[in-house]
Amino acid sequence: MSLIYLILPIALIVAGLALAAFLWALRTGQYDDLDTPPQRQLLGDERD
């Protein structure tokens, strides 16, 4: 039972860090355009 007193705070800290990283990615625009990069990869480079 004493192990839960160690594991629970660690799990909450890791979950909080994951949430903070997700919110940071949202604020910096990482999820703004999800369609163009895969299309660019498939269509190739169109430089002349």
DSSP file (Angstrom, degrees, kcal/mol; ACC not computed):
  #  RESIDUE AA STRUCTURE BP1 BP2  ACC     N-H-->O    O-->H-N    N-H-->O    O-->H-N    TCO  KAPPA ALPHA  PHI   PSI    X-CA   Y-CA   Z-CA
    1    1 A M    >>        0   0    0      0, 0.0     3,-0.8     0, 0.0     4,-0.5   0.000 360.0 360.0 360.0 -31.1    0.0    0.0    0.0
    2    2 A S  T >4  +     0   0    0      1,-0.2     3,-0.5     2,-0.2     4,-0.5   0.739 360.0  67.8 -71.2 -19.7    2.9    2.4    0.7
    3    3 A L  T >> S+     0   0    0      1,-0.2     4,-2.5     2,-0.2     3,-1.2   0.835  90.1  62.4 -67.3 -30.7    4.0    2.0   -2.9
    4    4 A I  H <> S+     0   0    0     -3,-0.8     4,-2.2     1,-0.3    -1,-0.2   0.805  94.4  62.1 -65.6 -28.0    0.9    3.8   -4.1
    5    5 A Y  H << S+     0   0    0     -3,-0.5    -1,-0.3    -4,-0.5    -2,-0.2   0.707 112.1  37.9 -69.7 -19.2    2.0    6.9   -2.2
    6    6 A L  H <> S+     0   0    0     -3,-1.2     4,-1.2    -4,-0.5    -2,-0.2   0.827 118.1  46.4 -94.3 -42.6    5.1    7.0   -4.5
    7    7 A I  H  X S+     0   0    0     -4,-2.5     4,-2.6     1,-0.2     5,-0.2   0.890 105.8  58.2 -71.6 -40.9    3.5    5.9   -7.8
    8    8 A L  H  X S+     0   0    0     -4,-2.2     4,-2.2     1,-0.2     5,-0.2   0.923 107.6  44.5 -61.5 -48.5    0.5    8.2   -7.7
    9    9 A P  H  > S+     0   0    0      0, 0.0     4,-2.2     0, 0.0    -1,-0.2   0.889 113.7  51.6 -63.6 -36.0    2.4   11.5   -7.5
   10   10 A I  H  X S+     0   0    0     -4,-1.2     4,-2.4     2,-0.2    -2,-0.2   0.920 110.5  48.5 -64.8 -42.3    4.8   10.4  -10.2
   11   11 A A  H  X S+     0   0    0     -4,-2.6     4,-2.4     1,-0.2    -1,-0.2   0.894 111.4  49.9 -64.6 -39.9    1.9    9.5  -12.5
   12   12 A L  H  X S+     0   0    0     -4,-2.2     4,-2.2    -5,-0.2    -1,-0.2   0.873 110.8  49.8 -66.8 -37.0    0.3   12.8  -11.8
   13   13 A I  H  X S+     0   0    0     -4,-2.2     4,-2.2     2,-0.2    -2,-0.2   0.921 111.9  47.6 -66.9 -44.1    3.5   14.7  -12.6
   14   14 A V  H  X S+     0   0    0     -4,-2.4     4,-2.1     2,-0.2    -2,-0.2   0.906 112.6  49.2 -64.7 -41.1    4.0   12.8  -15.8
   15   15 A A  H  X S+     0   0    0     -4,-2.4     4,-2.2     1,-0.2    -1,-0.2   0.896 110.7  50.8 -64.6 -39.7    0.4   13.4  -16.9
   16   16 A G  H  X S+     0   0    0     -4,-2.2     4,-2.3     2,-0.2    -2,-0.2   0.882 109.8  49.8 -64.7 -39.0    0.9   17.1  -16.1
   17   17 A L  H  X S+     0   0    0     -4,-2.2     4,-2.3     2,-0.2    -2,-0.2   0.891 110.3  50.3 -66.6 -39.2    4.0   17.3  -18.2
   18   18 A A  H  X S+     0   0    0     -4,-2.1     4,-2.1     2,-0.2    -2,-0.2   0.910 111.6  48.1 -65.4 -41.3    2.2   15.6  -21.1
   19   19 A L  H  X S+     0   0    0     -4,-2.2     4,-2.5     2,-0.2    -2,-0.2   0.904 111.1  50.7 -64.9 -41.5   -0.6   18.1  -20.8
   20   20 A A  H  X S+     0   0    0     -4,-2.3     4,-2.2     1,-0.2    -2,-0.2   0.894 110.4  49.4 -63.7 -40.0    1.8   21.0  -20.7
   21   21 A A  H  X S+     0   0    0     -4,-2.3     4,-2.1     2,-0.2    -1,-0.2   0.893 111.5  49.4 -66.4 -39.2    3.6   19.8  -23.8
   22   22 A F  H  X S+     0   0    0     -4,-2.1     4,-2.0     2,-0.2    -2,-0.2   0.922 111.7  47.5 -65.6 -44.1    0.3   19.4  -25.6
   23   23 A L  H  X S+     0   0    0     -4,-2.5     4,-2.3     1,-0.2    -2,-0.2   0.878 110.5  52.8 -65.5 -36.8   -0.8   22.9  -24.7
   24   24 A W  H  X S+     0   0    0     -4,-2.2     4,-1.9     1,-0.2    -1,-0.2   0.914 108.6  50.4 -62.8 -42.3    2.5   24.3  -25.7
   25   25 A A  H  <>S+     0   0    0     -4,-2.1     5,-2.4     1,-0.2     6,-0.5   0.877 110.1  50.2 -64.5 -37.4    2.2   22.6  -29.1
   26   26 A L  H ><5S+     0   0    0     -4,-2.0     3,-1.0     1,-0.2    -1,-0.2   0.928 111.4  48.0 -64.8 -44.7   -1.3   24.0  -29.6
   27   27 A R  H 3<5S+     0   0    0     -4,-2.3    -2,-0.2     1,-0.2    -1,-0.2   0.813 110.0  51.7 -68.3 -30.0   -0.1   27.5  -28.7
   28   28 A T  T 3<5S-     0   0    0     -4,-1.9    -1,-0.2    -5,-0.2    -2,-0.2   0.452 116.5-110.3 -89.0   0.8    2.9   27.4  -31.1
   29   29 A G  T X 5 +     0   0    0     -3,-1.0     3,-1.1    -4,-0.4     4,-0.4   0.746  69.0 142.5  84.9  24.1    0.8   26.3  -34.0
   30   30 A Q  T 3 <S+     0   0    0     -5,-2.4    -4,-0.2     1,-0.2     3,-0.2   0.763  77.8  42.1 -68.5 -24.1    2.0   22.7  -34.4
   31   31 A Y  T 3  S+     0   0    0     -6,-0.5     3,-0.3    -5,-0.2    -1,-0.2   0.166  84.3 102.0-108.9  17.4   -1.5   21.5  -35.3
   32   32 A D  S <  S+     0   0    0     -3,-1.1     2,-0.6     1,-0.3    -1,-0.1   0.935  89.9  24.9 -68.6 -46.9   -2.5   24.4  -37.6
   33   33 A D        +     0   0    0     -4,-0.4    -1,-0.3    -3,-0.2     0, 0.0  -0.894  60.9 159.1-126.0 101.1   -2.0   22.6  -41.0
   34   34 A L  S    S+     0   0    0     -2,-0.6    -1,-0.1    -3,-0.3    -2,-0.1   0.540  71.6  54.8 -97.5  -8.2   -2.2   18.8  -40.9
   35   35 A D  S  > S+     0   0    0      2,-0.1     4,-1.4     3,-0.1     5,-0.2   0.827  95.1  60.3 -96.5 -35.6   -2.9   18.3  -44.6
   36   36 A T  H  > S+     0   0    0      1,-0.2     4,-2.9     2,-0.2     5,-0.2   0.912  96.8  56.3 -67.2 -45.9   -0.1   20.0  -46.5
   37   37 A P  H  > S+     0   0    0      0, 0.0     4,-1.9     0, 0.0    -1,-0.2   0.906 109.5  45.3 -58.0 -43.3    3.0   18.1  -45.1
   38   38 A P  H  > S+     0   0    0      0, 0.0     4,-1.9     0, 0.0    -2,-0.2   0.899 114.9  48.8 -65.7 -36.2    1.8   14.6  -46.2
   39   39 A Q  H  X S+     0   0    0     -4,-1.4     4,-2.7     1,-0.2     5,-0.3   0.903 109.4  52.0 -67.3 -39.8    0.7   16.0  -49.6
   40   40 A R  H  X S+     0   0    0     -4,-2.9     4,-1.4     1,-0.2    -1,-0.2   0.875 109.0  51.4 -62.9 -37.0    4.1   17.7  -50.0
   41   41 A Q  H  < S+     0   0    0     -4,-1.9    -1,-0.2    -5,-0.2    -2,-0.2   0.889 114.7  42.1 -66.8 -39.3    5.8   14.4  -49.2
   42   42 A L  H  < S+     0   0    0     -4,-1.9    -2,-0.2     1,-0.2    -1,-0.2   0.873 115.9  46.7 -77.3 -37.3    3.8   12.4  -51.8
   43   43 A L  H  < S-     0   0    0     -4,-2.7    -1,-0.2     1,-0.2    -2,-0.2   0.718 101.2-144.0 -81.4 -20.9    3.9   15.0  -54.6
   44   44 A G     <  -     0   0    0     -4,-1.4     2,-0.4    -5,-0.3    -1,-0.2  -0.244  36.1 -37.3  87.3-177.9    7.6   15.6  -54.3
   45   45 A D        -     0   0    0      1,-0.1    -4,-0.0    -4,-0.1    -5,-0.0  -0.688  43.5-166.2 -88.0 131.2    9.6   18.8  -54.8
   46   46 A E        +     0   0    0     -2,-0.4     2,-0.2     2,-0.0    -1,-0.1  -0.130  35.4 141.6-110.3  36.9    8.4   21.1  -57.5
   47   47 A R              0   0    0      1,-0.1    -2,-0.0     0, 0.0     0, 0.0  -0.546 360.0 360.0 -77.7 142.7   11.5   23.4  -57.8
   48   48 A D              0   0    0     -2,-0.2    -1,-0.1     0, 0.0    -2,-0.0   0.414 360.0 360.0-102.3 360.0   12.5   24.5  -61.2
